[in-house]
Amino acid sequence: MQTWFESKVKYNKVTESGKEQMVTENFLLDAVSYTDAETRIIRKMQEMVKGGEFTIVDIKKSRIAEVFPYENGEWWFKATINLVTVDEEAGREKKLRTYYLLMADDIKEALQRLEESLDFLVIPYVVSAMAVSTIVDVFPYEASETQIPSGYVPLDEESRKDNPIFTDGKNPFEEEDNTGMESEEE
């Protein structure tokens, strides 16, 4: 299951008229921790804001369960659905509120895409809210973003190499008993 984090970033953005304006925008990113989320949003903002300064105003865990990205769409819509289940012990209906984010051009298209995306659900649900989200962009996890810090060796490579702690790859404290074996053979 993915863990989504919402990050608010304040930076100077060039408007359509060519003026620079200080804006605060929300971004959604997949990360394993707050530290990972901060690292990823800093990298993404360094790519987006060339040479400019930016400030990470806020990072918080998002309640969004899943993101449905589409190739075309101008807005991110946040959908709230209630899943209706029956609590057999109490004998009554139980509602679970779940949030989804999807891209569409208008609310009608967003509802259609939500229906398509939730075809896999077997239990009944009710769409209780659909609104344009304040989220500007979504950054899902990409394996190519994973960087190994210098000085570290991945486990699969480490198992193939000799011990990297020692300079020549051999432990100087382990003596080979070759000299003793040669004398016994003579």
N, C-alpha and C positions, 0 to 999 in steps of 0.2 A: 504494500500500500504506500502511495506517495504521501509525503508530508509537504504541504504547501505553506510558504511564508509570504506575507505581504510586506513590502518595503516601501517606505515613503522617502523619496529623494528630492532634494531641493537643488536646482541648478539653473544657469542662464540658458534659455532656449531661444533660438532665432525664430521669430514669427514669420508668417507668410509675407508680411510687409517688409521684412528685412531688419526689423528692430530686435534687439536683445531684450528679453523679459525674464525676470526671475519667476520660476514656476516650481510648484511642488507636485510631483506626480507619483501615483501608486503603481508598483510593479508586483507581479506574482511570480515566485520562483520555487522550484522543487529543490529541497535541500534536506540533509539529514540532521542538522542542528542549527542553532542560531549563528554559530561561528561560520559554518559552511555557507549559510544564507548571506551573511555579511561579506564573505570572501567572494562569492559568486556575483552579488550585486555590484561590488566594487569593480570587478573585472568587466562586467557588462557596461557599466557606466563609463569606464575608461575608454571603451570602444565607441560608445555613443557620443560622449562629450569630449571631442578631440581637443586636448590641451586646456580644457576648461576646468574650473573647480566645481565640485559638487559636495553636498553634505547628506549623509544618511540621517534622516530625521527620526525614523522609527522602523523597527522590524518586529513583527508579531506573527504568531502562528495563525494561519487562516483556517476558517471552519469549512472551507470548500473541500468537498469530498473528491470531486473529479473535474477535469477540464476537457472540454470537447472542442479542439481547435479545428477550424475549417480553412481551406485555402482562401476563399473569398469571404469578406465580411468587414464592415467598417467599425463595428462596436463590439465590445465584450458585454454580454448580458449575464446577470446573476439570477439564476432560477432557484426558487425555494420550493421544494416538494415535500409533502407529508406522505410517508409510507404507512399504510394501515396494516397492522398485524393484530392477531388475536392472542391475548394472554390467556392460555388455557387454564392456568391455576385460578386466576381471578374471574375468568369468564367474561372479559370485556375487551373492547378494542383498544389498541395502544397505537399512538401516532409517534413516528420518529421523523424529526425534521432534518432534511438533508439539503445541502447547497451544491449547486453545479454552476460552472462557468462555461459559456459557449459563445462562439463568434457568429455574428449575423449582421445583416444590413438594417433590419427592422424587427419589431416585436413579433410580427406574424411569422416571419422566417425563423426567428429564434424559437418560437413554440413548435414549429414543424421539426426543426433540427433536434430539439429536446426530445420530442416523441420518437424520432428515428434513433437517437442515441440511447434511449431507455427501453428499447425493444427487448433487451435481455432480462428485464425485471419480470418476475413471475407474480409477485404480490401486487395488489392494487396500490395506486398512488394518486395523489391529487396535487396539481400545480397550484400552490397557494400564492406565489408572487413571481413576477418577472420584471426586472428593471435593468436599465443601462447601468453598468458598473463603472466605478471610478478608476478601475484598473486600465492602464494604458497598454501594457504589454505583458506577455507571459513567457517565462523562460523555463521550459521543462528540462529535466536532467539529460545531458548528453555525455556519453562515455568519452568523447574526444576532449572534453573539458578537464578531465581528471589529469592532474599533474603530479608526478612523483617528485617530492622535494630532493634537492641535491644532497648526495651523501646517503640516501636510502636506496635499498635494493628490493624489488618486489619479491615475495616469498618464492614464487616458482623459479626465478633466476637464482635466488640465494641457495636453494637446495642443490642446484647444479654446480655451484662454485665451491671451492675450498673456503675455509673460514676466513672472512675478510678482516678480522680483527688483527691477525698477525701479518707482518709485512710480506713474507714470502708464501703465505697461505698455509703454513704448517705451524703447529704448536711447538715452541722451543722446549717446553717442559716435558713433552712426551719423547722419551729416548727410544730409539730403535735398538732392538737387541740383535742386530746383524753381527756385531763383533763377537758376541758370545756364541752364536750359532756356528760361525766360521771356525772357531777354535775347537768346538766339539767334533766337527767333521774331520779335522786333521788327525 
